[in-house]
Amino acid sequence: MWKVVLNFKNNDNRRGFMLVDGMVAVLIVAIGLVALAFMYTQGIKTRVAAERRQAAVQMAGQGMEKLKKADSKTLADLQDIVDDINDDDPIVVDGLGNYTVRSEIVQETEPTDANATQKLETVRVIVEWNDPQASTMVLDGYILVGK
């Protein structure tokens, strides 16, 4: 029985213990919330970067489709389409920024057969944008053109 009474007296010495427990619990929850907020902001940044990259891929595909119009035509026709793509103004996509689309004939090839009437040209579409640092998407393709 005296031990119970002694424990009652010792409770007076532990009054701040509940306060310290509460402060430690609040600290642990705060650290968890900071980590959660960091993960949320990183997720938003990743989503926006993916949207920008997706827009660039679509623009590169559209540029390549324009170049395919020169398929089985002359090299001069292909060069006209390349020049037309390069003359376009930068494309502004709402909320994603400005995109610049360029194209070029990478390599002019000679036909392997002297009697060949067509040759395969390597073409490239380049899309550039800021995300917030400069980013580039390159799409290569082949176009069959006449001599």
C-alpha positions in Angstrom: 0.0 0.0 0.0 2.8 2.4 0.7 4.1 1.9 -2.9 0.8 3.2 -4.3 1.1 6.3 -2.2 4.7 6.8 -3.2 3.7 6.5 -6.9 1.1 9.2 -6.3 3.8 11.5 -4.9 6.0 10.8 -7.9 3.3 12.0 -10.3 4.0 15.5 -9.2 7.5 15.2 -10.6 6.1 14.0 -14.0 3.7 16.9 -14.8 5.7 18.1 -17.9 6.0 14.6 -19.3 2.6 14.8 -21.2 3.6 18.2 -22.6 6.9 16.7 -24.0 5.0 13.8 -25.5 2.6 16.1 -27.2 5.4 18.3 -28.6 7.2 15.2 -30.0 4.0 14.0 -31.6 3.4 17.4 -33.2 7.0 17.4 -34.5 6.6 13.9 -36.0 3.4 15.0 -37.8 5.0 18.2 -39.0 7.9 16.3 -40.5 5.4 14.0 -42.3 3.5 16.9 -43.6 6.6 18.6 -45.0 7.6 15.3 -46.7 4.1 15.0 -48.2 4.1 18.6 -49.4 7.5 18.0 -51.1 6.2 14.9 -52.8 3.1 16.8 -54.0 5.2 19.7 -55.5 7.5 17.2 -57.2 4.5 15.4 -58.7 3.1 18.6 -60.1 6.5 19.4 -61.7 6.7 16.0 -63.2 3.2 16.2 -64.6 3.8 19.6 -66.2 7.1 18.4 -67.7 5.3 15.3 -69.1 2.6 17.5 -70.7 5.3 19.7 -72.3 7.1 16.7 -73.6 3.9 15.2 -75.0 3.1 18.5 -76.8 6.6 18.5 -78.3 6.1 14.9 -79.5 2.8 15.8 -81.2 4.5 18.8 -82.9 7.4 16.7 -84.1 4.9 14.1 -85.5 3.0 16.9 -87.3 6.2 18.2 -88.8 7.1 14.7 -90.0 3.7 14.3 -91.5 4.3 17.6 -93.5 7.6 16.1 -94.7 5.9 13.0 -95.9 4.0 15.0 -98.4 7.2 15.0 -100.4 7.3 11.2 -100.6 8.0 10.1 -104.2 8.4 13.8 -105.3 11.6 15.6 -106.1 14.3 16.8 -103.7 13.3 20.4 -104.5 9.8 19.7 -103.3 11.2 18.2 -100.1 13.4 21.3 -99.6 10.4 23.6 -100.1 8.5 21.8 -97.3 11.6 22.0 -95.1 11.9 25.7 -95.7 8.1 26.1 -95.1 8.4 24.4 -91.7 11.4 26.5 -90.8 9.6 29.7 -91.7 6.8 29.1 -89.2 6.6 31.3 -86.1 7.1 29.7 -82.7 3.9 27.9 -81.5 2.4 29.1 -78.2 0.6 26.4 -76.2 -1.5 27.7 -73.4 0.0 27.0 -70.0 3.0 25.1 -71.5 5.1 27.8 -73.2 6.6 28.5 -76.6 7.7 25.8 -79.0 10.0 26.2 -82.0 9.7 23.6 -84.7 12.6 23.2 -87.3 13.3 20.6 -89.9 16.3 19.7 -92.0 17.6 17.2 -94.6 20.2 15.4 -92.6 21.9 13.5 -95.4 21.5 13.6 -99.1 22.1 10.1 -100.4 23.0 9.0 -103.9 21.1 6.1 -105.5 23.0 2.9 -105.3 21.8 1.7 -108.7 22.6 3.9 -111.7 19.2 3.2 -113.2 17.4 4.0 -109.9 14.9 6.9 -110.2 14.4 7.4 -106.5 16.7 7.8 -103.5 16.1 7.7 -99.7 16.7 11.0 -97.8 17.2 11.2 -94.1 15.1 14.1 -92.6 14.9 15.4 -89.1 12.3 17.4 -87.1 13.6 19.3 -84.1 11.2 20.8 -81.5 12.7 23.1 -78.8 11.0 24.6 -75.7 11.9 25.8 -72.2 11.0 23.6 -69.3 12.3 25.8 -67.4 15.7 24.9 -68.9 16.0 24.4 -72.6 14.7 21.0 -73.8 14.8 19.4 -77.3 12.8 16.6 -79.0 14.4 15.2 -82.2 12.5 12.9 -84.6 14.3 11.3 -87.6 12.7 9.8 -90.6 13.3 8.7 -94.2 11.6 10.1 -97.3 11.8 8.5 -100.7 12.4 11.2 -103.3 12.9 11.2 -107.1 16.1 12.3 -108.7 
